[in-house]
Amino acid sequence: MRPIVIVLIVVALGAAVLTAFLATRFLASVQQQPVQVAQEAAIAGVEEVLVAARDVAPGEVLVDTDFRWEKWPKGAIDPRFILKSGAGEDPLADYRGMMARRAIMIGEPIAAGAIIKQGDAGVTSAVLSPGMRSVTIDVSPRSGAAGLILPNDHVDVFMVSNVRDAAGVPEDVGRDLLSQVAVEAIMRDIKVIAVNQSLARPEGGGPGINAQTVTMEVTSEQAQKILVASQMGQLVLALRSWARNDEAAAADAKAPIFVTDRSTSKVLDDLMRGGLEGDMFEMPVAEEPSTPAVKAIAQTIRINRGGAVTVESLGQ
């Protein structure tokens, strides 16, 4: 055998042995990773955390079946979570009968700030953001978006009013030349916290609620404006999209603050400006039918008197 062939065989065998060695080392390291992770988790330890066993709506009173304990790694536990360690013989004793101050999803850890004791505060005041107020207005299917407004939706508040009467314009200053009906945007993007007396959408219902009242979260100044506006005209709520983007903000910036009947109706505006011809509003007068002239018809008759024939006319 030629020496060059022997050298190539030796090199090939060495490369194969090296490849096998590296592959073995790689597989061993991959197999050891789960073991190391498990060992690290065991070293870190776990804790039993109190979580919701079902979806809980704001204001609901919690009972034993609403809770369950789940094991969480200690490194993933938030200080606000409720832990089973250190509790007494009845670990749920301090939480049984408490109320949810906000919606809690199934499997969500129950933080101490998500529940309140009955009697400590009203549940509605507990769900309000710091510094905010609640104000309630009466609604109808027409003014309340046909009952499609639900808790946690956002709305715009409009006031429909008779501006002539609100301004006290007297009769002798040309009331007919002024707008009568106006719609004004009182405020935009207001959060709804309750419909009727419900802080959440009722289970098993349709897409809406038969609403008589809507309670909104507002500032102190906004609450005063709504109360004044409710005495000046009718309040109407417009449901907003849940999406929040730059286009929506730009649309709000361009939206008019108020709209009047004259700006809405071009015909009404032209009429008040005197731009329409007066004869357009005059009823046509029916002309009396003329009596047709009776045309006299000349009639003649021949008379024979003893052979003497004469012609005489009749009707003249």
Secondary structure, 3 states (H helix, E strand, C coil): CCHHHHHHHHHHHHHHHHHHHHHHHHHHHHHHHHHHHHHHHHHHCEEEEEEECCCECCCCECCHHHEEEEEEEHHHCCCCECECCCCCCCCCCCCCCCEECCCECCCCECEHHHEECCCCCCHHHHHCCCCCEEEEEECCCCCCHHHCCCCCCEEEEEEEEEHHHHHCCCHHHCHHHCCCEEEEEEEEEEEEEEECCECCCCCCCCCCCCCCEEEEEECHHHHHHHHHHHHHCEEEEEECCCCCCHHHHHHHHHCCCEEEHHHHCHHHHHHHHCCCCHHHHCCCCCCCCCCCCCCCCCEEEEEEECCEEEEEEECC
